[in-house]
Amino acid sequence: AAKAYREMLEYRRARGVEKIRALIVSIGVGSVDAWPYFLPRFRPLIDVDGPWKGVSPVLCHGSDRMGNPLTLTTFSHYQYIAIIEAGLGELWLEMALYCDVYFDLLLHERTVATGRMLTRHDVVDIRDVGLGAISKSMLSLLGRMGDSAKHYPEMICRTTCVNFGSVGLVLLRLTKPFLPKQTRDKFMACGSNYTIEGVPPGRLPARWGG
């Protein structure tokens, strides 16, 4: 445990985590403007001429029944190949770090406010993801993101992946080894008929079964 703590401190110093924390706090933890996908420095990713064509692939969407912040991810919108071809891989990895810091702050703030330990509940829609979305460069990018995520795995209570078909299962087998064990163990894969534990259907958009 002591070694892991030292590694975490070294990682945070090397990546300038305190500066990122200060920026997010200055904007307002939990505010729309502080959501990393909308920060000006990451505009090349989300601009209409960028890989995401003006649409964020991940959105914060209220909370589950336990009060855990809920995120909804449309995996097909990530366009990893386009990110790599545009030379924006490093920028995307930086944004992933900003997201880790954002949720670290948000969960601490809400845990203190409610008096209950809160974590993140991620819902990921795998629909419309083809084998063309998978490449060696993409897997390498995910592996490097995992190096960052391993310092924050305790933030996630569950990752529910929905609309799995045969391609989605292949994708899951390829990507899971790149995630920290604590994160992998929280995965739940569902087909097209599903209910998400802890999330009332009426709280979800239609694409996610609401």
QUIFENCOR-V737214 format. One record per pair of residues at least 6 apart in sequence whose ideal C-beta (glycine too) atoms are under 7 Angstrom apart, sorted by the first residue. I is the first residue (numbers start at 1). GAP is how many residues later the second one is. D is the distance in whole Angstrom. If there is no record, write none. Layout:
i: [I/I]
gap: [GAP/GAP]
d: [D/D]
This chain:
i: [8/11/15/17/20/20/21/21/24/24/24/24/25/27/27/28/29/29/29/30/30/32/34/35/36/36/36/36/36/37/37/37/39/42/42/44/44/44/45/45/45/45/45/45/46/46/46/47/48/51/51/51/51/51/52/52/55/57/57/57/57/58/58/59/59/60/60/61/61/61/62/62/63/63/64/64/64/64/65/65/66/67/67/67/68/68/68/68/68/69/69/70/70/70/71/71/71/72/72/73/73/73/74/75/75/75/75/76/76/76/80/80/80/81/81/81/83/83/84/84/84/89/93/93/96/96/97/100/100/100/103/103/104/104/107/107/107/107/110/111/111/119/119/119/120/120/120/121/121/121/122/122/123/123/123/123/124/124/125/125/125/125/126/126/126/126/126/126/127/129/129/129/130/131/131/134/134/139/139/142/142/143/146/146/146/149/149/149/150/153/153/153/156/156/157/158/158/159/159/160/160/160/161/161/161/161/161/162/162/162/163/164/164/164/172/176/176/194/201/201/202/203/204]
gap: [143/140/82/84/78/81/80/84/10/77/78/81/80/6/7/6/76/77/80/76/79/6/68/25/6/59/62/63/66/9/19/21/59/49/53/6/44/47/6/7/43/46/47/50/6/8/10/7/6/28/31/32/35/37/25/27/22/16/17/20/21/13/15/12/13/9/11/9/10/11/8/141/6/7/6/57/134/135/133/135/132/47/49/51/50/51/52/53/89/37/51/51/53/129/49/51/52/51/136/49/51/52/51/49/50/51/54/51/52/53/53/58/61/52/54/57/6/9/53/54/57/52/51/52/49/52/51/48/49/52/17/52/48/51/11/12/13/48/8/6/7/36/37/38/35/36/37/36/37/77/34/37/37/39/73/85/35/37/37/38/82/83/35/36/37/38/42/45/36/38/39/42/37/36/39/37/40/35/39/33/36/35/32/33/34/30/31/34/30/27/29/30/27/30/29/28/30/27/28/28/30/36/11/26/27/28/29/28/32/46/29/25/26/27/17/8/11/15/8/9/8/7/6]
d: [5/6/6/6/6/5/6/6/5/6/6/6/7/5/4/6/5/6/5/5/7/7/7/7/6/5/4/5/6/6/4/6/7/6/5/5/6/6/6/6/6/6/6/7/5/6/6/7/4/4/4/5/6/7/6/7/6/6/5/4/5/6/5/7/5/6/6/5/7/5/6/6/6/6/5/5/4/5/5/7/6/6/7/6/5/6/6/5/6/6/5/5/7/7/6/5/7/5/6/7/4/7/5/6/6/5/5/7/4/5/6/4/6/7/6/7/6/5/5/7/7/5/6/6/5/6/5/6/7/5/6/5/6/7/5/6/7/6/5/6/5/6/6/4/5/5/7/6/5/7/6/4/5/7/6/6/6/5/6/5/6/6/6/7/5/5/4/7/4/6/6/6/6/6/7/6/6/6/7/6/5/4/5/5/6/7/6/6/4/5/4/5/6/6/7/5/6/5/5/5/7/5/7/7/7/5/7/5/5/7/5/5/6/5/6/5/7/7/6/5/6/7/3]
